[in-house]
């Protein structure tokens, strides 16, 4: 009798958990920082890279404007309580928490890192990831689309004004020239996209990945530009691993507080489940795509330290919100909840979370 051979168990390849968004984009960001450290752009090359990144960001906001339906935006205005809640969370509660963190200087955060942390608290909310996570959690996607767009538009004016008021000279001060640069780089392309939407909107619906590619590519260009300037200016000797660890801990507390306040606060204000999800994801996150070009204009050569807290917070919010969205998606949905998230997400052409 032939002895039985034990059955072989198929080995599955090791993969990160489905809730952990460790993807090529995170690695690309880290690789971009490393490239700027090893091969920083300087001289004529720096001017070319900076001009290219400025054009890429302008193109990104043009596509944002072309994607947002004017009728959808006008309909979204009817939900004014939700949008005021998100704006209050983004431009009032976040800055107040940032000011409260002033007590951590110099024991926990250096003055330079604190300036970047406070700037992080002043930038507008995200558009892409707010919509994507709201859709995953079965929330009010049209509200998230409008809330993220309104926040980005308001941030073009409010972020520089708040930076001038709260950061003062550390942000280089607010000049008419700086404000005009931000308006022409972000607001004008957005309005141009709105104006040309009838001709390019259908193209974006058919090619949904275009916005995602421009979004991520523009961020990588601005990151490389900012960190190259920091290397050339020699600002990185001001940061130690211990300070970076302390910054991550402070940002983790900030994100946890904002996720809790936006969820439970929206409930106390009487919003239903779908609206609470939109408020939580639109009101607790910060936009790398909008914050980076503003920091480049406002901080100049110090922009690399100023955007470091924003970059770290951006990755943290993606990972944490992915977990939260998955858990929310398993919540029992009320029978009378609007069944529109998936359809609205498909219609808006939302790529994977990135901005």
Buried (B, 14 or more C-beta within 10 A) or exposed (E): EEEEEEEEEEEEEEEEEEEEBEEEBBEBBEEBBEBBEEEBBEEEEBEEBBEBBBBBBBBBBBBBBBBBBEEBBEEBEEBEBBBEBBBEBBBEBBBEBBEEBEEBBEEBBBEBBBBBBBBBBBBBBBBBBBBBBBBBBBBBBBBBBBBBBBBBBBBBEBBBEBBBEBBEEBBBEBEEEBBEBBEEBBBBBBBBBBEEBEEBBEEBEEEBEBBBEBBBBBBBBBBBBBBBBBBBBEBEEBBEEEBBEBBBEBBBEBBEBBBEBBBEBBBEEEBBBBBBBBBBBBBBBBBBBBBBBBBBBBBBBBBBBBBBBBBBBBBBBBBBBBEBBBEBBEEEEEEEBBEBBEEBBEBBBBBBBBB
